[in-house]
Amino acid sequence: MSTKSSKESARRDGVALVPSEGPPPEAAEQRALPPEPTPPSRAHRWRWPIGLAVVALLAAGAVYRWRARQHESAASAAAAKSAADRPVSVVVATATTRDVPRYLEGLGSVAAFQTVNVRTQVDGRLIRVDFREGQAVHRGDLLAEVDPRPFTIQLHQGEAALARDEAQLRGAEKNLERYAAVSAERLIPEQQTDDQRALVEQLRGTTQNDRAQIESAKLMLTFARITSPIDGITGVREVDAGNIIHAADANGIVVVTQIDPIAVIFTLPQDDLPQVAAAQARAPLAVEALGRDGAQTLAKGTLGLIDNQINQATATMRLKAIFPNADHALWPNQFVRTRVLVDVRKGALVVPAVAVQRGPEGTFVYMMTEDGRAEQRAVTLASTEGDQAILSKGLAAGAKVVIEGQSQLRAGARVLVRDGAAPSGGGAGKRASAAPGAARPAQPGGGSFRGGAPPAEPRP
């Protein structure tokens, strides 16, 4: 009974009993029965309701996020529409047609028209200096004087020798007359007459040499007085009175420079040579000398020289212009900028250069339409002359182009032009002072509205 009960219990639990010695004949045909299912626990009964609740919550969250994004998109669209309708404060200028000069700009330096290093031509002691450093002098003005007494003595010696030789010449000439009369009667040998004639010629040469010695002494006296060879301005004095000076001295006495007129030597690229040479052949070209910043015109002159060779190292050519310089606005070795007028473009369409913008598709400008909105207009830039841009096509005369505030503009945006900010003639115009709270010009990089709070952005 116990064995049978244990077998039944093992069969109920799904476990096959294996005998220790060997299986019985009936156990070979018997298979293990599957275990009977256990009853579900309480935790398994709540699994499906919890999963359904989680799914419902996720779906609700997704719907909420979708509705929030829709709301944000609507708010962004509203903000964009509000920003599009908000006017942008700009400055405009009017495109005009007029004659525009065409210049070629170069860099150069001022050079004295003439420079003379004044030296002594005779040796001696410098007894006086009659100029002040930096003094304006004229041709022939006395600058310094060398002791003239040695040359005065030479002059007196030459005059004395001339008087002696002239007296001897006169006596020889009288003797020659006597010899000639006696020789005609054959009273003396003819050779004696010929010798007297040779003596007369010799004395004549001696007197001529004496006169040359006198002229040389007078010239030395002239050289002892050192005068200015040109009109100009004296520099730093190199020697003081009382020193012994020589004609071989390296420094000389003073340097005199002529600065009225004055010259400017400047360079241009070699590619500009054909048009400069052609314009110079028609008429002398006008040249302007400007300050280093290019804003101030110092002098106006004419082109005097195109150098006869091009510098191969820099591919530039040298030019020399002459300027009247009565007011001494130019000074030797001064650095200047130059402009050469080579042509005048007739009836050119001109706008301020700041109005021309560059984009992926080329150059363009923002122009203001009649309804007060910005329009992007493609233009063709012919050239730029200073702060002016010359357009070949894309605009018509009278069009109002934006010259300040382009960074906040786009096509179709409303624009607000400040009072008095629409000048004609292609200039940038005067910047009027805005009243408190009025719109200020847009600043680069986003701009700001100073004097008043910026309009609030709509919140989603």
JOBELVEN-V752895 format. One record per pair of residues at least 24 apart in sequence whose C-alpha atoms are under 7 Angstrom apart, sorted by the first residue. I is the first residue (numbers start at 0). GAP is how many residues later the second one is. Records with the same first field share a line. If there is no record, write none. Layout:
BEGIN
I=GAP + GAP
END
This chain:
BEGIN
70=389
71=388
74=384 + 385
78=378 + 379
83=329
84=329
85=328
86=326 + 327 + 328 + 329
87=320 + 326 + 327 + 328
88=316 + 326 + 327 + 328 + 350 + 351 + 352 + 353
89=312 + 314 + 315 + 325 + 326 + 327 + 328 + 351 + 352
90=311 + 312 + 313 + 314 + 326 + 327 + 330 + 331
91=308 + 309 + 310 + 311 + 329 + 330
92=307 + 308 + 309 + 310 + 329 + 330 + 331 + 333 + 334 + 335
93=304 + 305 + 306 + 307 + 328 + 329 + 330 + 331 + 332
94=254 + 255 + 256 + 302 + 303 + 304 + 305 + 330 + 331
95=253 + 254 + 255 + 301 + 302 + 329 + 330
96=250 + 251 + 252 + 253 + 300
97=248 + 249 + 250 + 251
98=245 + 246 + 247 + 248 + 249
99=244 + 245 + 246 + 248
100=240 + 242 + 243 + 244
101=239 + 240 + 241 + 242 + 243 + 283
102=236 + 237 + 238 + 239
103=235 + 236 + 237
104=233 + 234 + 235
105=160 + 161 + 162 + 231 + 232 + 233
106=159 + 160 + 229 + 230 + 231
107=156 + 157 + 158 + 159 + 227 + 228 + 229
108=155 + 156 + 157 + 224 + 225 + 226 + 227
109=153 + 154 + 155 + 220 + 221 + 222 + 223 + 224 + 225
110=151 + 152 + 153 + 154 + 221 + 222
111=145 + 146 + 147 + 150 + 151 + 220
112=145 + 146 + 148 + 149 + 150
113=143 + 144
114=141 + 142 + 143
115=139 + 140 + 141
116=135 + 137 + 138 + 139
117=134 + 135 + 136 + 137
118=128 + 133 + 134
119=106 + 126 + 127 + 132
120=102 + 126
121=98 + 101 + 102 + 124 + 125
122=122 + 123 + 124
123=120 + 121 + 122
124=117 + 118 + 119 + 120
125=115 + 116 + 117 + 118 + 119
126=114 + 115
127=113
128=112
132=101 + 102 + 103 + 104
133=99 + 100 + 101
134=98 + 99
135=96 + 97 + 98
136=94 + 95 + 96
137=90 + 92 + 93 + 94
138=89 + 90 + 91 + 92
139=87 + 88 + 89
140=86 + 87
141=83 + 84 + 85 + 86
142=83 + 84 + 85
143=81 + 82 + 83
144=79 + 80 + 81
145=78 + 79
146=77
147=73 + 76
150=66 + 69 + 70
151=65 + 69
153=63
154=59 + 62 + 63
157=52 + 55 + 56
158=55
160=49
161=45 + 48 + 49
164=38 + 41 + 42
165=41
168=31 + 34 + 35
171=27 + 28
172=27
230=27
231=24 + 25 + 26 + 27
232=24 + 25
258=66
259=64 + 65 + 66
260=61 + 62 + 63 + 64
261=60 + 61 + 62 + 63
262=57 + 58 + 59 + 60
263=56 + 57 + 58
264=53 + 54 + 55 + 56
265=52 + 53 + 54
266=49 + 50 + 51 + 52
267=48 + 49 + 50
268=46 + 47 + 48
269=45 + 46 + 47
275=66
278=63
284=55 + 56 + 57
285=54 + 55
286=34 + 51 + 52 + 53 + 54
287=50 + 51 + 52
288=47 + 48 + 49 + 50
289=46 + 47 + 48
290=45 + 46
291=43 + 44 + 45
293=43
297=31
298=24
347=42
348=41 + 42 + 48
349=38 + 39 + 40 + 41 + 76
350=37 + 38 + 39 + 75
351=35 + 36 + 37 + 74 + 75 + 76
352=34 + 35 + 36
353=49
354=46 + 47 + 48
364=36
365=35 + 36
366=32 + 33 + 34 + 35
367=32 + 33
371=42 + 43
372=39 + 40 + 41 + 42
373=36 + 37 + 38 + 39 + 40 + 41
374=36 + 37
375=35
402=25
404=36 + 37 + 38
406=37 + 38 + 39
407=38
END
